[in-house]
Amino acid sequence: MNSLGNTNSPRLLGRFLVKFQDATQTGLTAEQVIEILEEKPTETLEIFRIHRIVPNGRMELVGVAPAAFDQRDCLLFSRHRVKAAREDFDTIIQLSKGSPPPCRIQIQFSHVKQFDPTHVVVLIFPAPCSEAVGQWLAATGFHPGDHADGSPAVLTSYENADPQIVKQHIVTVA
């Protein structure tokens, strides 16, 4: 994996910088960081999320604990009408083709009897990508459903509610 040369690229926002003892890699996706953590579990690494890039090319970084990559987060959008929820699902997939997300996202369209509204679209992704996924979705112009929520606790509630998954799709970083 090579570091990216152009630090002014807005595509770096939400990506990661990993400092090894003798090298630094910039512009890594969450999946690439997870691979590094699996390949070198005992190596001491410093991991930072690229939060902002200022005009002179300097980056504002946010430290991320390696254990955070074991956690998942979500954005959940629910609708009263099944047709509207299905349109949300399809719209997010279409938006990801024109503007790839900052990390791999699993999208599920489901029916959850215990929720109100019951027709749900949920985006599931690595927890360190939460802010970047929210920014990506806002930048695409997507307008959420009748109700929107998100957090690791919401994901747990969703999964514990035994959702009836109608369709699912995985979108990846370009």
N, C-alpha and C positions, 0 to 999 in steps of 0.2 A: 504494500500500500504506500503510495507516495503522497507527500503533502502537496497541497494546491498552491500554485504560485501567486495567483491574483487574490490578495486578501480584501480587495474592494468588492468582490462579488457578493451580491445579496444572497446568492445561493448558499453561502456559508452560514447565514443566520440559522440558529437552531442546531447546527452541526457541532462537532466536538473536536477539541484539541487534547491530545494525549502526550504527556511528558514521560519519557522513559528515563533511565539513569543516564543514557548517552545520546538520546535523540528525541525529537519532537515531531509528531505528525499532526497536521492541521486539516480540517475539512472532512473529518470522518463522520459517517452516518452512525446512528445508534447500533445498527447491526454489525458494523465494522468494530466498534468498541466492544460489543459483546463477544465477537470472535477473538479479539485480543485477550480479553479477560479469561476466556476458555482455554486459549493456547498457553497463556502465561499466568496461571492462577496464583503463583507465589511471588511474582515480580511486583515490586512496589511501583505503582503508577500514580501520577497525578492526572485527573481527568477534569476538563473544563468544558462547559457549554458556551458556544459563541453567542453572546447576548446581543451585542450591537457592534457595528463597524462604523467608525467615525471617518469623515472625509479624507483625512490624511493616511488612512489605511490601518490605523491602530484598532485593536479589538478590545472590547469590554468582555471579560470572561466571568463565568459563574462556576464555582467549584461544584463537582458532582462526586458523591461517594460511589465507589465501585458497586456496592450492594444495591444501589438504586436501580441498576440495570436488571435486577432480578424481579423488580416490581412492575406492575402494569397499571395503566390509568385508562380513562375513557371519557368520551363526550357522548351523551345520550340525548337523543331528540325523540319526542313522542308526539303523536297526532291522534286526534279523535277519529279521523277517517283513514281507512286502509290505503285508499288511492293516494292521498297526500303523503303518507309515509313512504309508499313505494316510489313516488316521484322524488322525495328527498334522497332515497337510496340511489336511484339512477342519476340524479343530479350530482351527487358527491363523486360518483365514479367518473362521470363526464368531466367534472372540474379537475379531477386528478390527472386526466389525460392532457389537459392544456397547461396545467401548473402542478407538477409533481409535488407530493407532500414531503415534509422534512424527514420522514422516517417511514418504515413499513407500517401500514395501518390495516387491521382486519375490520371490515365493515359487515355488520349483520343487520338484516331486516327481519324483525320477529314480532310475534304476538305474545304479550305478557299479561295474563289474566289479572294478576295482582296489582298491576299498574293502572293509573288513570292519568292520561289516556293510555290505551292498551297497545297501540300500534307503534313500534319502536324501531329506530335506526340507531345503532351504537357503533362508535369508532373506538377500537381497542389498540393501544400502542404502548411502547416502553415509557415508564413514568418520567424519566428525564426529558422526554420530548413534549411534555404537556403544554408548556407555553408556546413552543414553536408550532405545534399542531393547531392550537387556537388562533395564532397569528396567521397561519397559512389559510385556514378556513375563512377567517374574516377577510383576508386579502382576495379570496376568490369571489367574494360577494354573496356567499351562501347565507340564506336567512333561515334560521332554525325553525323547527316545528312549533306546535302549540305549547310545548314545554321543553326546556333545555336544562340539562344538569351535567355534572361531571366530577369525578374524583375516584380514587381507588375504592372508597366505601360504596359509591354508586355502582361501580362495576361488581363488587361483591354482592350487593343487593340484587342486581340484575341477574347474575349467575345463579344465586340462591332461589330466585323466583321461578326457576325451571322454564326459561323462555322457549317458545316454539319457534325455532329458526326457520324462516321461509326461504331466505336466500342469504348467501354470504359471498364476499369478494375480498381479495387482498390487493391493495394498491401498494406499489413500491416506489422508492426513490429512483429517479432517472439516472 
